[in-house]
Amino acid sequence: MNDAIPSLRSASALVPSRAGAGLKAVHYQDIIDNQPDIGWFEIHPENYMGRGGAPLRYLERIRSDYPISMHSVGTSLGSHQPLDTKHLDDLKYLVDRFQPGLISEHLSWSHGYEWFTHDLIPLVYTQASLDLVVDHIQQVQDRLQRQILIENPSSYLQFKQSDIPEQHFLVEAAKRSGAGLLLDVNNVYVSCSNHQWDIEEYLAPIPAELVGEIHLAGHAVQALGNEQVLLIDDHGSPVCTAVWELYRNCIDRIGTVPTLIERDSNIPDFATLYNEVQYAEYYLRQSKEVNRVSTC
């Protein structure tokens, strides 16, 4: 990787260790009119890859008042195909234009030879796929001249061919590529529940210094019969109590980092979303105060 790429700490300086929210079109005018006291907003850059139109005008207006992060959903880091250079060029254009404090992508893949899906397809965790992912992360970082964060997925099945535990795969991919980690606490809860993994065992190998951002979201519960359930990461409801508790434990361990409330379906009015952001802000302030007292 190019040595000129900013480190995690310097690259994230523009996004404060506060709570933020995903920027949604239905909230543009409310945000502009009311100027809420919120730490930052996150966008999916794929929604802004045109060269004009209302979305870019609104984003420019909001970016003038707030830090932003970019959370890509279309790079397809785990695809066996070469990366889409057109997509990387479009992403580079947006990064240069809007100067996000953080850039992130998913540990997944989403395109093949002649098709593309909006689903984030899980990987087989083997040495071969690790080598591929590391190479793709480095390509993205070299093109953007920025470090990116890699997000742990929500998963609903496991592959028999996998011989590396997911959390070890994630950490090794970040270390070898020079990337950081986006720790999605809801995804940890969903995956551990679905596969009956131990949450503490999942989190233990993740170094605090690699975590540059946290995501929080709601999930759906689907009954499977025989008193079994499947948790589905749908970003369509408030964060549940168990995930809030897991979040509190995480920031007490790794420290306070920028924290996002994700809501991508059943989107409420901005006032309702803002209340949930303030709940995350409360946990961040509480953790900062505990850490301050403990070091005095």
N, C-alpha and C positions, 0 to 999 in steps of 0.2 A: 504494500500500500504506500502511496506517496506520503513522505514525511511531512509535507506541508498541510495535510488535512488537520483541521483543528481537533483538539482533544475533546473528550466528553464534557469536562468541566467548563472549558472556554466556550464551546459551541452552545451550551445550554444557558449561558449567562443571561440571555435576553428573556428567558422564560423563568419567572420566579418560582420558588418552592411554595406555591400557593395552589389553590384549587381552580380548575378551569372547566370549560364545557365545550362540547362539540358544536361548531357553528352550523346552524340550520337556516335554510332560506326563509322559513316561516317566522324566524326571530330577527331577521336583519333590521327591520324598521324599529322594532321595540328596543333593540340594543342602541341604535343610532340616536333615537329620541331620548332614551332614559339614562344612557351612560352608566350602566350598573358597575358597582365596585366588584370586579371579578379579575382574577389574576391573569387570565389568558384564554384564548380560543384555539381549538384544533380544527383543521380542515382535512378533507380527503382531496388531495390535489387533482385527482382524476375528474372532479366536478368543476374544475376551473381551467381546463386545458384548451379552451377556445382562446382566440386572440381578441375577443371583445364581448360585449353583451352585459346584461344586468348583473350576473353573478360576480364578474370581475370588478365592476364599478362598486358594488356593495363591499366586496372584500377589500378594495383599496381604502374605502372610507373607514371600515372597522380596523384595518391594520394600522391606520394612522393614530389610533387611540389605544390599541392593545397589542401585546406580543402574540404571536401565533406559532403553532407547531403544524407540521405536515405529516399526516399519517397515511401513507400510500397503501393502496389495496390492489395494485395492478402490476407490480414489478415481477412477481412470480419467481422469487429467489430459489425455490426448490425445483423448478422445472428442468427436465433433462434437455430442453431446447436452449439455444443461445438466448440471452436477454434481448428484449425488444429495444433496439437502439432508438427508434422513433419515440417510444415512451420515455426513455431516459432523457432524450433531448427536450421533450416537453416538460419533464419534471425539472430539469436543469434550468429551463427558462423561468419557471415559477419560483424556484429557489432563489435565483438571482434577482428576480423582480420584487419578491416579498420578504426576503431575508428571514426565514423562520428561525426561531431559536432552537428548535428540535426537529429532526426528521426521523421517521420510523417506518418500518415495514414488518410484515408478518412472516413467521417461520412456516411457510406453506408454498403451494404452487397453484396456478390457475389457468395455464394455457398449454396446449400441446402443439401438434404439427399445424393444424389448420382450424383450431377452435379455441374459444376463450369462454371461461365461466366466471361469474361473479362470486362463486363459492370459493372458500379458502380450503383447498384440499390438503389433508395431512401428509406428512412424509414417512417413508420407511427410514428408521434411524439406524443406518449402517455407516461404515467408514467411507464407502463410496459416495453416499449422499452427503455426508459431512464435507468431504473434499469439494463436491460440487457447490454446496451452499457457501462455503468459505470463498471460493473463487468468484461466485456471483456477488456476494457482499462487497468484496474488494473492488469488483468492476463498478458497482454503483457508487461506492465512496470515491473512487478515482474520478469518475465522470462528474460527480457533484462537487468534488473537492471539499467534502464534509463527511464527518462521521455520522453513521446512522445507528438507530436503536432497533433491535430485533425483538419482536413480541412473542411470548409463549402462546401456543394455540389452545383453543378448547377442542377436546377430542371426544369421539363417541365410539371409536373402535381402535384396536391395536393390530399391527401387522406381525405375523409370525416371524418374518425375516428380520425384524428389528432386534439388534443386539446391543444397543446403547440406550440407557434410560433417557427419557426425554429431557430432563433438566440438565444432565451431563452433556448431552448433545448441544443444547442451547448455549451453555456456558463455554464449551469448547469452540463452538462456531464464533462466538463473540471474541474470545481471547485470540484465536488464530487470525481473525480478520481485522482486529482492531476496532470492532464495533462495540457499542454498549447494549444494554438490555432495557426493554420496556416490559416491566413486570405487570401483567394483567392479573390482578388478584381474583377477579371473578372467574377468569379462565382457569386459574389454579384450583379454585373451589369446584368448578364444574368438572374438570378432568379427573381430579382426585375422587370426587363422588362417583362418577361414572365407572371408573376402573378400580375403585376401592384401594386407591393408593393412600399412603400416609402423608398428610399435608406437611408435617414437620420434616419428614424425610425428603419430600420434594424440594422444600425451600432451603434446606441446610447447605447444599453445595453452591448456592447462588451468592457470589461475593457482593457485599454491599456497594463496593466502589464501582461495580459495573452497572448498577441500576440508575438510569437517568430519568425515568418517568414511571408513573403508575397509572393504570386504568382501573376504573370501577364501573360496573354495569349491573343490570338485572338479568335474570335468566328465567326461562319457563321450565315447568316441571311436567313431564309426560309420563303417565302411568303405563307400565308394561305388563301388568298382571303379576300374580304371585308376590304381591306387595313390593315389587321392584319398580323403580322409577328411573327415567333418563332425564338429566338436566340438559337444557338446550340454551346455548348462549345467544339470545335473540335481541338483547339491548332494548327490550320493550317494556320494562317495568322498573320501579325503583330498586336500588341496591337493597338486598335483604340483610337482616340482622347478622346472620352468620358471616357474610362477606364483610360487613362493617367491622366486626370483631377481628377477622383475619387481617384486615387492613391496618387496624390499630396495632396489632402485634408486629406486622411487617415494618411499619415506620418506626416503631420503638427499637427494632433490631437494626435496620439499615439506615435510619435517619430520614429526615423529611425531604421529599423530592416533589417536583411538579406532579399534580394528581388530577386526572381528568374524569369527569362524569360523562359516560357515553350513553346516548339515547338515539337510536337509529330507527325505531319503529314505535308506534303508539306515542308519538312525540307530543308532550304536554305543552301548555303555554309557557312562556319564558319565566314567569314568576314561580311556577311550580318547579321547573328545572333549577332555577336560581336557589331555591330553598335547599335542594339537595346538594348543590355546590357548597352552600354555606355550612352544611353538615360536615362535609369533607374538610372545609376550612377550620372548623372547630377541632377536629381530630389533629390537624396539622399544628395548630397553636398549642394544643394540649401537649403533644409530643415534644415540641420545641421547648416548652416550659419545663417539662420533666427532665429533658436532657441538659438544660441550662442549670437547673438546681443540682443535678447529679455530678456536674463537673466543677461546681464551685468549691 
